[in-house]
Amino acid sequence: MDFSNKKFRKLLNQSYEMIEEWYSNNLRGEKIYNNTTPNEIKKVFKLINKNKKTDPSDVISHLKKNLIKHSNFNPSPNYYGYITGGGNQIGILAEFIKSALNQNNLKWHSAPANTEIEKITIDWISEFIGYNHKKRGGVLVSGGSIANLMNIAVMRKIKGEGFLSKEGVYGNQKMRVYVSEEAHSSIDKAMDILGLGSDNLIKIKTKNFKIDSNLLKKKINEDFKTGYKPIGIIGIAGTTNTGSVDPLKILAKICKEFDLWFMVDAAYGGPAASIKKLKKMFEGIGSADSILVNPHKWMFVPFEVACVIVKDKEALKKTFSLIPEYLLGGIENEDRDDLMNYSIQLSKDFKALKVWMTIKTYGYKKIKKGIKNDISMARYAYKITENDPSFIPIHFPELSIFCFKYKSKIKGVSDSLINKKITEMIEDDGRVFFSGTKINNEHVLRINCVNHRRNKHDIKFLFKVIKEVGLKAESFFTKG
Ligand SMILES: Cc1ncc(COP(=O)(O)O)c(C=O)c1O
């Protein structure tokens, strides 16, 4: 399957050229999204004759012609969807290098440099957000959803009964976990997958999108009295909907009082804890028994990479280590720490390289600069909505997510309806991209400003597009 060295170099150059073109032509191109249909895409990429080989150079040319056209180019500052980071360029190179090495990070001897670099990056990330503990340890995983699952598995293992691994949750007192009603859906999924049941994820009401700690305490007390076994509280350091940070210090205190596991979902907001001015907001994050952070969100690293970090790495080992015969062997040496013992995953790619290259290349300083930029962009958007009567801001952006409404001017058409229509029509327009959400049961517009490439001109352009699309949405309702 290998090519000659000359041919391989030619193909690498061809790929590099394609990527270079995307970054020189498409970052602020005419459209970042082409709203094509599943069938159109299937037609372009289907294999016609599966036994016929294709020259690899033609394969890359095919991608050059079609791939970006049918993608949603999120490196662009005109992309505001979900909580997607725009990815940095050194990470692109890391992905190339990683695949060429093809390390399998299951045991130390299968990927020596990889294993040690992963541990170094976990230390760097922890230090960056102020999670400093002597016995700390962690692993890189694919994303925040898996990291939430793993964190809750650790909580369940440490706080559940000793027989849990063999007998499952049967026979345990009903375990309960507490989080705000703004929790990410992956936490509900994890409760279901782990057999704890989503009914035992107790969603506490919020004040200003942050957990109401008085209600939380009341509920925990009630549950103890009625025979449940509260096992942990999950604080959110940057909610998905509005980027709000729970009162982590208070949550840490409540956990101590009731002897509960304190977990912090810092998948999105965690890196902002590195910003001096925001330290107060994140106070308490260091007291967590376990946390998750996604470098693929606010450390600008390309997908996929998140991490699970625990105060005492033995908790991870206790939850995930299982060594069958075929994974024995090799030199036994205490220094050689096999990452498979800390994770669900056995075979694993060299995710650490792109995180390591990101921090090594840009340093904490540039990453922090990107984070500050994104917060100021969200706040600039907030200011626009405050001063423009076409809009209503929903909240002041604490971090880099901002929700607002386009005000309906059509009698009988609610704001909710018009904002829902705008999120549909924005796809058809394609010049910018964002995803909507619901706040207090009403459709609103939501922008995620995580992208170090964005500036005020981009934000002005966004609002120009929204107003134009807003007018079209209004005429949709008036013309019927
Ligand atoms: C607070 C929070 N936790 C977890 C996740 C899930 O992360 P991922 O999309 O990497 O699975 C998200 C995603 O946006 C999030 O905002």
The ligand as an SDF file (V2000), in Angstrom:
LIG
                    3D

 16 16  0  0  0  0  0  0  0  0999 V2000
  -20.5500   22.1250   29.9710 C   0  0  0  0  0  0  0  0  0  0  0  0
  -20.3380   21.0630   28.9330 C   0  0  0  0  0  0  0  0  0  0  0  0
  -20.0630   19.8030   29.3250 N   0  0  0  0  0  0  0  0  0  0  0  0
  -19.8750   18.8170   28.4420 C   0  0  0  0  0  0  0  0  0  0  0  0
  -19.9600   19.0480   27.0850 C   0  0  0  0  0  0  0  0  0  0  0  0
  -19.7750   17.9260   26.1090 C   0  0  0  0  0  0  0  0  0  0  0  0
  -18.5530   18.0740   25.4400 O   0  0  0  0  0  0  0  0  0  0  0  0
  -18.2870   17.3600   24.0210 P   0  0  0  0  0  0  0  0  0  0  0  0
  -19.0810   18.1330   23.0230 O   0  0  0  0  0  0  0  0  0  0  0  0
  -16.8140   17.4860   23.8470 O   0  0  0  0  0  0  0  0  0  0  0  0
  -18.7390   15.9530   24.1560 O   0  0  0  0  0  0  0  0  0  0  0  0
  -20.2530   20.3290   26.6270 C   0  0  0  0  0  0  0  0  0  0  0  0
  -20.3810   20.6260   25.1910 C   0  0  0  0  0  0  0  0  0  0  0  0
  -20.6380   21.6970   24.7530 O   0  0  0  0  0  0  0  0  0  0  0  0
  -20.4390   21.3750   27.5710 C   0  0  0  0  0  0  0  0  0  0  0  0
  -20.7460   22.6260   27.1980 O   0  0  0  0  0  0  0  0  0  0  0  0
  1  2  1  0
  2  3  1  0
  2 15  2  0
  3  4  2  0
  4  5  1  0
  5  6  1  0
  5 12  2  0
  6  7  1  0
  7  8  1  0
  8  9  2  0
  8 10  1  0
  8 11  1  0
 12 13  1  0
 12 15  1  0
 13 14  2  0
 15 16  1  0
M  END
$$$$
